[in-house]
């Protein structure tokens, strides 16, 4: 099964980066946050937005985690 991290890593390699670390350094993305997202396959909207902008892709629809808590109906 292919997950979001696999897709992103494939795109990073296709854009000519040697690996995820080089991609993060070149685009001002936290290496720790990125590697944790790939490892756990849990992506926040914010991380996907930064990665998507760097790769010229729309990735926000793949978000699996959000900051904060959603309000429940009263």
C-alpha positions, 0 to 999 in steps of 0.5 A: 500500500502506498501512503502519503509519505511514499508519494512525497518522497517520490516527488522529492527524488523526481525534483532532483533532491538526493533525499528528504534531508536535502529537500528540507534544508533547501526549503526551510522545512524542519527535518525533525518534523518532516521525518516524523511525519513520514515515519508515522504517516501523520501529516498536519495541514501546515506541514503539507502546505509547506511541502506542497509549496516547495514541490508545487503540489496541492497536498492539503487534502491528505492531512491526517492530523490537525492542530488543536481540538475541534468544537463539538456540537452543543 
